[in-house]
Amino acid sequence: MTKPIVPDEPSSEEQFIDMVNHELKSPLATIKISAEILQKRNQQGQDLHFSESIEKINSRVDYLASLINDYTDLIRIQSELLNFKDEICVFSELVYESTCDFNFKFKRLKFEKYGITKYKVSVDKERFRQVILSLVKYIEKISDACKKISLYSKSKGDFLIINLRSSNNKDKKREAGIFEPGKLTSYQSKLWKEKTELRITPVFAAEIFKHCGGKFSVLYNKKAEIICCFTLPLIS
C-alpha cells in the first residue's frame, strides 16, 4: 500500500518571512482603512486639499506595501525559497496583461507603450507584473515631477531590450534610441549616468531578470528623469 503524498511543510525560515510580511503590512491596512473613512466624511470631495492629502496617503501606503512584497520576495530569492512558474509567452500579450490597468492605478501619470513586439520570452507572468508595477511606483516616488512613463522595446541579437522611462513633460515625444543595460555610448553617458542602486526595488528587479537570463540597470539625468533598462532572452 502506497503512502499518501504529504505536501512539504514550509521551512522555519519561510514561516519567519511570512510573519515579517504580515507584521509589516498590518499597520498599513489600518492606515488605509482610516484614510477611506476620512474620505467618506469629506462629503463628495468638497475640500479639494483634504482629498489630495488622502490620495497622497493612499499612494504612499500602496508604495510601502509593494516595497514590503519586493523585500520579502528578495529574501526568498536569496534564500532559494521563491518558486518561479516560468512559461513561454508573447511579449506584447505579457505587457498588455501586466499594464492594462496602469492608467487607472496611476491617475497622476500618463502611461504609454511603444514598439511592443510579438517576440516570445520565458518569464513568470506574476513576477513580471510585480516588477513592472513596483518599478512604476519606484519611478513615481523618486521622480516627483514625473508626468509620463513610457515602456518600449526592440530586439537585438538573441535578446529583447526593454526601457521603462519617465518624463517630466506629459506631451514630450519619445527620444530616439533605446538604452541597453551596462552599455552606454560615450555620447549617451554625457546625458545619462548609470548608478548602482542600493534601493530594494531595483535590487529585486535585477534578481528577477537575472533569473530570466537577462540584465537590469538604472539611468538618471540632470532633469531628474529615470530609465530602467532590462533585457530578456528571446525564445525561437
N, C-alpha and C positions, 0 to 999 in steps of 0.2 A: 504494500500500500504506500503510495507516494505521499510525502508530507506536503501540506498546503504551503503555497508561497507566501511568506510574510514580508510586506514592504520594509525596506530598511528604515530604521528609526533615525530621525535627524540627529546628527552628532551634537555633542555639548557645545561645540564652537558655533554651529549653525543656530542652535537654540539661543545662544547668547546674542548673536547678531540680530535675530528676530526680536528678541526682547529689547535691545537697544533701539531698533527701528520703531517699535511700538511706543517706548517711553519718550522718545524724542518727538513723535508725532502727536501724542496725546494733548499737550498744551496748545498745539497749533489748531486742533479741532475745536477746542474751547474758544480760542480767539476768533475763528471763522464763524462759529455759531453766534457769538456775541456781536460780531460785525453785522451779520444778517438781521439780527433782532433790532439793532440800532437803525439799520437802513429802512426797515419796515416802519419804525416810528417816525422817520422822516417822510411824512406822507407825500407820495407822488414826487419825491425828489425836489421839494420846494427850496431847500437850502442846497444850492449847487456846490458850494465849498465843502459842505458836510459830505455830500455824495461822492465828491472827488477824493476826499480823505478816506472814506470807507473803501472805495475802489482801489486805492493805493495799498491799504492794509491787506485786502484780499489778494492783490497781486504779490505782495511780499510773502504772505503765508504760503501761497502756491509755489513760489520760488524756493522757500525753505523746505517744503515737503518734497519737492523734486530733488533738492540738494541732498536730503537725507536718504532718498532712494538711491541716488548715484553713489553716495558714500558707502552705504551698507553693501551695495552690489559690487563696488570696487574692492571691498574687503573680501567678499565671496570669491571674486576672480583671483585675487592674490593668494587666497587660501585654497584655490581649486575646488570651491564648493558651488560655483554657479553653473547650472546646466544650460547649455545652449541648444536651441532647436533650429539648426540651420536648414534652410531649404532653398532650392533654386527658384528665382522669381524674376519677372521682367522689371527692370529698374523704374520705368515710367509708372507702372501699376503700384510698385512699392512706395514711391514718392507720393502718389495720389492718396493711397490708403493712410499714409503717415501724416499728411499735412492738410487733408481736405477741410478740417475744421479750424485751421490756424487763424484765418481772418476773423472768425467768431471769437476764438480764445484770446487773441491779442488785438483788442479793439483800437489800441493806440497806434498799432503798426500796420503797415501795408505789406502783405506777403506775396511775393511773385516767384514764378518758376520759368526758367529759360532753358532751351536746349536739352530737355529731359528725354533721354533716349530709350529705345526699346531693347537695349542690350540686356543680357541675362547676368545676374550676380547671385552669389550664395551668401545669405545672411539669415540671422534670427530676426524675423519681422518685428517682434515685440521689442527687442533690444534696439533695433534701428530706430523705431519710432521714439523710444525713450531717449536715445542720444540726440536726435534732431530736435525734439521738444525741449530737452534740457539745454541744448546749445542756443536755441532761440531765446529762452528765458535768461540764459547767461549773457547773451549779447544785449538784451533789453536792460539788464541790471547794470552791466559795465558801461554801456554807452547810453547815457541818459537822453542825449539829443537824437538818438536813433529814431527815424520815422519810417524806414522801409528796410525789409530784409529780403534778399534775393537768393534763390538756390538755383544753380545752373551747373551743367556738366559737359564733358566731352571725352571721347575715347582717345587713348594714346598707347599704342602697342597692346600689351595684354591687360591694361588697366583702364578703369574709368576714373577720371579725375572730377571731383565734386567740390564746389566752393559754396559756402554759406556766407553771404556778405551783407554787412549793414551799410546804411547810407543815412546821412543827416538831412538829405533833401528828398522829400517824398516823390517828386517828379523827375528826379535826376535819372538820366538814361544810364544803362549798364555800361561800364567801361569795357573796352575791348580786351581780350585776353583772359586767360584763366591761370591761376597760380597752383603750382604743384608743391606738395609738402617738402620742405628742405631743399628746394631748388630755385631760389630767387636769382634772376639775372642781375648783372651789375646795375642796369638801369632801374629794374624793379626795386632793388634794395635801397635806392635813393628815395623812393616814395613810400616804401613799406619796410617795416622792421619785424623780423621773426623773433618771438620771445618764447623762452621755455616757461610755460605757465605751471605754477605750483598750486593752482586752484583745483578744487575737486572735480568739477565738470569736465575741463579739458583733459585731465589725467584719466578720468573714467572713459571719455571718448577715445583717447589714444589706446587704451586697453581693449576696447570693443573692436576697433578697426585693426588692431594687431592680431586679434583672434581671427578676423576675417582674411588675414593675409595682406592688409593694407597699411597705410601710414596716416598720421594726423599731425597738424601743426596749426598755430595761431599767428596771424599777422596783424600789426597795428600801423596806423599812420598818424600824422600830427593833427588830423581833423577828428581824432577820437573814433575813427571808423575801424571796424574789425572784419577780418576774413578768416573763417575756419576752413582750412583746406584738408581734404582727405581723399584717399584712393580706395578702390575696391577691385579685386581681380575679376576679369571678365570670364564668363563661362561660355565656352564654344558650343 
